[in-house]
């Protein structure tokens, strides 16, 4: 296995209350780094990290989602979490990572 330079990795968890823009922020990061070519609208069901049918229909994040991208020689690992209190266990699981 090749040596991996861990100093070039950044692990980012996005946590905030409901409707704070967590998924929108994730979409914007993915767009600015070139991972996606179009920023998906959460309320239109087009967000990259909201892949479950129920998330797309309701316009909210239900399950934490991990994605990654490259920026300025670094690998960014991003976890987008739900903000609604009903899905607190998902946030807790993400914090344990």
VENCORSUL-V606024 format. One record per residue. N is the residue number from 1. RES is the residue in one small letter. SS is DSSP state (H for helix, E for strand, L for the rest). Layout:
N&RES&SS ; N&RES&SS
This chain:
1&x&L ; 2&x&L ; 3&x&L ; 4&x&L ; 5&x&L ; 6&x&H ; 7&x&H ; 8&x&H ; 9&x&E ; 10&x&E ; 11&x&E ; 12&x&E ; 13&x&E ; 14&x&E ; 15&x&L ; 16&x&L ; 17&x&L ; 18&x&L ; 19&x&L ; 20&x&L ; 21&x&L ; 22&x&H ; 23&x&H ; 24&x&H ; 25&x&H ; 26&x&H ; 27&x&H ; 28&x&H ; 29&x&H ; 30&x&H ; 31&x&H ; 32&x&H ; 33&x&L ; 34&x&L ; 35&x&L ; 36&x&L ; 37&x&L ; 38&x&L ; 39&x&L ; 40&x&L ; 41&x&L ; 42&x&H ; 43&x&H ; 44&x&H ; 45&x&L ; 46&x&L ; 47&x&L ; 48&x&L ; 49&x&L ; 50&x&L ; 51&x&L ; 52&x&L ; 53&x&H ; 54&x&H ; 55&x&H ; 56&x&H ; 57&x&H ; 58&x&H ; 59&x&L ; 60&x&L ; 61&x&L ; 62&x&L ; 63&x&L ; 64&x&L ; 65&x&E ; 66&x&E ; 67&x&E ; 68&x&E ; 69&x&E ; 70&x&E ; 71&x&E ; 72&x&L ; 73&x&L ; 74&x&E ; 75&x&E ; 76&x&E ; 77&x&E ; 78&x&E ; 79&x&E ; 80&x&E ; 81&x&L ; 82&x&L ; 83&x&L ; 84&x&L ; 85&x&H ; 86&x&H ; 87&x&H ; 88&x&H ; 89&x&H ; 90&x&H ; 91&x&H ; 92&x&H ; 93&x&H ; 94&x&H ; 95&x&H ; 96&x&H ; 97&x&L
